[in-house]
């Protein structure tokens, strides 16, 4: 069996420490998905399966893997079939440089993948998942990855997380999927095992690649499986609720700003200036302020209603006094650092 790349999915809980990583949520309170760079052992999930050794030497990409893939390693800013593009402030699309997440030879991206592939290869990968393991994995182990290890709250990613798969309930149909992005590149894969169905969508233009891929998947589900996604309908703007959550939130490398002008609530996502300034490579553009709205109920769930993150869902966390303390976006929990009056 060949080992290609290992995606490190670290669910951080309670007061546990993993190297220098600091836990950001209390045990059992929530989930936080991190494609962490870990040289040593990869914790898939506490209490779920063995730890895997994921050192630099395990990544051995090449032609002819167990599923018949012909993959190649990402090489910094090397040649591509379709270069990623990003839309500038003037509305013009320009080549994304570098298109890889890290420069050639930087092993820090190993847990995140680092392979260039195609729609055909992803469909072969889907076929492998729908099969019996082809002697690479026992069928029971393959199917075990589809079982929920932890639930997800108010997430576009799915209703739960298995082992490396996001789990979806499509009007009673069980589905597994995973998407991702690089600089100017976006990918979405969804598999419906009981219908022997898979759909792949790739886009090479940011920031609209994500909503484009989502629309392709929705179309395919409706026209091939008769599954129509239920649209989440937000509630009207509430200035009191908006001002309670307005402010800056952050994780290690990204700032997220929630703002209100008295008529609407917006969300903006930006790489921290000091990180962008220190980078020797051009980094992907920020997401400018886009409208968001609360969803019905008192659980502080929201949906992004425009822009490159359109359709993304998440939720706010509050303290005992009702003030916002955190926001979940795409499975990542941003902590509040400043308030906006």
TAKAGI-V44665 format. One record per residue. N is the residue number from 1. PHI is phi as a letter, one per 40 degrees, with the letter a starting at -180 (NA if undefined). PSI is psi in whole degrees, -180 to 180 (* if undefined). OMEGA is omega as a letter, one per 20 degrees, with the letter a starting at -180 (999 if undefined). Layout:
# TAKAGI-V44665
n={N/N}
phi={PHI/PHI}
psi={PSI/PSI}
omega={OMEGA/OMEGA}
This chain:
# TAKAGI-V44665
n={1/2/3/4/5/6/7/8/9/10/11/12/13/14/15/16/17/18/19/20/21/22/23/24/25/26/27/28/29/30/31/32/33/34/35/36/37/38/39/40/41/42/43/44/45/46/47/48/49/50/51/52/53/54/55/56/57/58/59/60/61/62/63/64/65/66/67/68/69/70/71/72/73/74/75/76/77/78/79/80/81/82/83/84/85/86/87/88/89/90/91/92/93/94/95/96/97/98/99/100/101/102/103/104/105/106/107/108/109/110/111/112/113/114/115/116/117/118/119/120/121/122/123/124/125/126/127/128/129/130/131/132/133/134/135/136/137/138/139/140/141/142/143/144/145/146/147/148/149/150/151/152/153/154/155/156/157/158/159/160/161/162/163/164/165/166/167/168/169/170/171/172/173/174/175/176/177/178/179/180/181/182/183/184/185/186/187/188/189/190/191/192/193/194/195/196/197/198/199/200/201/202/203/204/205/206/207/208/209/210/211/212/213/214/215/216/217/218/219/220/221/222/223/224/225/226/227/228/229/230/231/232/233/234/235/236/237/238/239/240/241/242/243/244/245/246/247/248/249/250/251/252/253/254/255/256/257/258/259/260/261/262/263/264/265/266/267/268/269/270/271/272/273/274/275/276/277/278/279/280/281/282/283/284/285/286/287/288/289/290/291/292/293/294/295/296/297/298/299/300/301/302/303/304/305/306/307/308/309/310/311/312/313/314/315/316/317/318/319/320/321/322/323/324/325/326/327/328/329/330/331/332/333/334/335/336/337/338/339/340/341}
phi={NA/c/b/c/b/b/c/c/b/b/c/c/b/f/c/c/b/b/g/c/c/b/c/b/b/c/d/g/c/a/b/a/c/b/c/c/c/b/c/i/b/b/c/c/a/d/g/b/g/c/c/b/c/b/c/c/c/c/c/b/c/i/c/g/c/c/b/g/c/b/b/b/c/c/b/f/b/c/c/b/c/b/c/c/b/b/c/c/c/c/g/c/c/b/d/c/b/c/c/c/c/b/c/d/g/c/c/c/c/d/c/c/h/g/b/c/a/a/d/c/c/c/c/c/c/c/c/d/c/c/c/b/g/f/g/c/b/d/d/c/c/c/c/c/c/c/c/c/b/a/c/b/b/f/b/c/c/i/c/a/b/c/b/g/b/c/b/b/b/b/f/g/c/c/b/b/a/a/b/a/a/b/c/g/b/b/b/a/b/b/b/b/d/c/b/f/b/a/b/b/b/b/b/b/a/b/c/c/c/c/c/c/c/c/c/c/c/c/c/c/c/c/c/b/b/g/c/b/c/c/c/c/b/c/c/c/d/b/c/c/c/c/c/c/b/c/i/b/b/a/b/d/b/b/b/b/b/b/b/b/b/g/b/a/b/b/b/b/b/a/c/d/d/c/c/c/c/c/c/c/b/c/b/c/c/c/c/c/d/b/c/b/a/c/c/d/h/b/c/g/c/b/b/c/b/a/g/c/b/d/g/c/b/a/a/c/b/b/c/c/c/g/c/c/b/a/a/c/b/f/g/b/c/c/c/c/b/a/b/b/c}
psi={133/143/122/-79/151/126/119/115/107/114/110/129/150/-140/16/153/142/97/-126/3/135/134/144/-2/156/154/127/-3/-40/-173/152/122/126/122/72/149/112/116/103/-115/146/116/112/-47/138/121/6/94/165/157/148/137/124/56/175/-35/-9/-21/110/69/154/180/152/54/-174/-22/7/17/151/86/162/150/150/132/76/-112/37/-175/151/164/-46/112/142/149/150/141/126/179/-24/3/-5/142/134/151/138/121/132/155/-20/162/-33/159/156/134/-12/112/-2/-19/-1/-47/-21/-4/-94/26/142/132/-158/172/-43/-43/-40/-35/-34/-40/-41/-42/-40/-43/-32/-5/-152/12/-12/34/-6/-45/142/143/-42/-37/-39/-45/-27/-29/-17/-6/144/132/-30/145/155/140/130/48/135/-22/-29/-176/-18/176/129/-133/101/5/138/139/136/144/106/79/46/-16/134/130/154/149/169/136/178/178/154/-166/105/10/138/140/146/129/127/133/134/93/-44/-14/8/49/142/148/139/138/130/143/148/38/124/153/9/3/-39/-55/-31/-49/-40/-38/-36/-45/-44/-43/-45/-41/-41/-44/-23/-30/-8/19/120/119/134/127/129/125/114/164/162/156/135/109/-36/-48/-39/-46/-25/-28/-9/140/-174/137/156/156/-168/-37/-5/139/141/121/125/124/156/143/13/-9/-20/163/134/159/130/141/129/139/139/136/-41/-30/-42/-42/-33/-14/137/-7/155/133/159/149/160/165/115/168/130/150/139/165/149/151/162/151/179/22/6/34/150/169/141/128/0/170/-170/-16/15/131/-17/137/154/-162/158/148/147/158/-178/-26/-2/-6/144/136/-19/164/136/130/120/38/4/134/115/131/143/135/-26/157/157/125/*}
omega={r/r/a/r/r/r/a/r/a/r/a/a/r/a/r/r/r/a/r/a/r/r/a/r/r/a/r/a/a/r/r/a/a/r/a/r/a/r/a/a/r/r/a/r/a/r/a/r/a/r/a/r/a/r/a/a/a/a/a/a/r/a/r/r/a/r/a/a/r/a/r/a/r/a/r/a/a/a/r/r/r/a/r/a/r/a/a/a/a/r/a/r/r/r/r/a/i/a/r/a/a/r/r/r/r/a/a/a/a/a/a/r/r/r/r/a/a/r/a/r/r/r/r/r/r/r/r/r/a/a/a/a/r/r/r/r/r/a/a/r/r/a/r/r/a/a/a/r/a/r/r/a/r/a/r/a/a/r/a/r/r/r/a/r/r/a/a/r/a/r/r/r/r/r/r/a/r/r/r/a/r/a/a/a/a/a/r/r/r/a/r/a/a/r/r/a/r/r/r/r/r/r/a/r/r/j/a/a/a/r/r/r/r/a/r/r/r/r/a/r/a/a/a/a/a/a/r/a/r/a/r/a/a/r/r/a/r/a/r/r/a/a/r/a/a/r/r/r/a/r/a/a/a/r/r/a/r/a/r/r/a/r/a/r/a/r/r/a/a/r/a/a/a/r/r/a/a/a/r/r/r/a/a/a/r/r/a/a/r/a/r/a/r/r/a/r/a/a/r/r/a/r/r/a/r/r/a/r/a/r/r/r/r/a/r/r/a/r/a/a/r/a/r/r/a/r/r/r/r/r/r/a/r/r/a/r/r/r/r/a/999}
